[in-house]
Amino acid sequence: MDASVTPPRSGAPFEGSEPAREFIARVQAFIRDELHPLAAAHGITSESGAPRALLEQVWKRSRDLGFYGVTLPKPLGGAGFSLVDHVLIKEAIYASGSPFAPHVLGELTGPPRVGALAKQATPDQMERFILPVARAEKAICFAITEPEAGSDAGALQTRAVRDGDAFVLNGTKRFISGAPFCDFAVIICSTSDDPAARETTAFFVERERPGFRVEGGYRTLAGQSHTGNIVLQDCRIPAANQIGERGRGLALALGRITVNRLLHCPAMLGLARLALEDSIAHATRRRQFGQPIGAFQAVQHMIADMATELAAARALMLGVARTLDAGVEARAEASMAKLFCSETAFRVADRAVQVHGGEGIVQGSRVEFLFRLLRMYRVLTGTSEIQRNTIARELLGAAVR
Ligand SMILES: Cc1cc2nc3c(=O)[nH]c(=O)nc-3n(C[C@H](O)[C@H](O)[C@H](O)COP(=O)(O)OP(=O)(O)OC[C@H]3O[C@@H](n4cnc5c(N)ncnc54)[C@H](O)[C@@H]3O)c2cc1C
């Protein structure tokens, strides 16, 4: 296969820093030499998921090699990479196709979940929650969504009621990534005395507390089961578990929403690149009517459109990363990147299935899995419609709010 024109084009100048280039080379070697064999030895696929013990092994090895904590603030051992470097690193990790991709930097339940909380955390919270996650000893998930509060996150109804030096939590969180194997959760609760008023506060909650239950058991479109519900029934936690000020819960959770939206893009584009590479390989190998299907203009055009759209999405992602690195506010642009990258990645996967014909719809083929996986990115972390709302609001201004 010659994938030299799939973005990023081989031989083209690397867009990030020299340390990031070196980091990517080391992380690719780790994935190739350790994670691919580990997945093969244990029969782990992106759909099957891995047992907690194996995940812990990956987290700790990644930490020992200096990958796991790289996104943390510098005083906690982070590398201080720019956002451009960060998206390039993530893109390379996801383009490896490893089922352990979300565990190398730990974005599912590791350091990226707590890095931004370090500023708010008390010394006691640093010891009990943040440092154990940074050291790869504990896993944490982040719970905002509820059965009746999705896009309208502010409508959340999980209640935290003060009782002496404790809070008592009641409610249900839904679709929480990593919940089935987390040790702690950051739970955003309503702390308003008037349930109609929107006042939210964030709490660290330990899974072992009585009244904390994880309901897994459902699989997402991509066949994965690492998303679950958290049910809180009279779950009593120390008041010392409150994160930051009362009333600042959603602000804290969504404080880095612009950056977080951008940081979903490299995962989608890394995965979409796999779909393009598989399509190029298939178009070259598969013969019909006495010639490779890649000789047919219809197939050529599908591949040309995939590569073109992927290159455009990638340029948008890198442009937004550069803007944010320059310290310029880019709320609308980050939503554009999330919108365009997720819609593009899915179109690329859709065409990849088409190029593969019947082989592309057989379960177990990689493009079939990528088609289902990439469909989800149009929903999570703000649906495409919510991104369009954000972009339009930023463009049209206060007059139409
Ligand atoms: C795999 C996966 C992992 C997730 N992980 C987490 C997690 O770790 N933590 C967490 O808190 N949440 C998580 N979520 C939840 C995710 O953030 C929500 O699914 C998402 O925000 C959409 O909410 P909803 O599913 O309730 O859809 P709804 O809000 O019910 O939306 C349904 C439809 O209505 C549209 N819609 C709603 N409001 C508007 C509007 N104002 N304008 C236009 N259209 C609108 C939507 O775009 C969508 O098409 C996860 C979801 C998935 C699928």
The ligand as an ORCA input file, in Angstrom:
! r2SCAN-3c Opt
* xyz 0 1
  C     -20.455      7.106     23.862
  C     -20.898      8.251     24.706
  C     -20.102      8.666     25.774
  C     -20.521      9.706     26.601
  N     -19.742     10.055     27.691
  C     -20.205     10.972     28.569
  C     -19.483     11.268     29.784
  O     -18.409     10.715     30.037
  N     -20.013     12.167     30.658
  C     -21.194     12.800     30.420
  O     -21.603     13.591     31.257
  N     -21.899     12.561     29.278
  C     -21.432     11.660     28.355
  N     -22.153     11.383     27.199
  C     -23.411     12.058     26.976
  C     -23.362     13.029     25.792
  O     -22.654     14.174     26.134
  C     -24.818     13.300     25.388
  O     -25.278     12.102     24.791
  C     -24.948     14.450     24.428
  O     -24.625     15.650     25.056
  C     -26.371     14.565     23.867
  O     -27.351     14.480     24.852
  P     -28.561     13.434     24.694
  O     -27.971     12.120     24.351
  O     -29.413     13.495     25.898
  O     -29.387     13.925     23.437
  P     -30.552     15.040     23.422
  O     -30.091     16.261     24.127
  O     -31.814     14.401     23.879
  O     -30.653     15.348     21.876
  C     -31.481     14.602     20.983
  C     -31.508     15.356     19.652
  O     -32.085     16.665     19.864
  C     -31.187     17.651     19.375
  N     -31.249     18.872     20.202
  C     -31.313     18.948     21.557
  N     -31.310     20.239     21.932
  C     -31.232     20.988     20.814
  C     -31.191     22.376     20.544
  N     -31.183     23.291     21.517
  N     -31.094     22.791     19.256
  C     -31.059     21.876     18.230
  N     -31.116     20.552     18.428
  C     -31.194     20.111     19.698
  C     -29.805     16.995     19.471
  O     -28.854     17.626     18.607
  C     -30.125     15.575     19.069
  O     -30.176     15.483     17.659
  C     -21.737     10.364     26.348
  C     -22.521      9.957     25.248
  C     -22.113      8.924     24.444
  C     -22.987      8.505     23.282
*
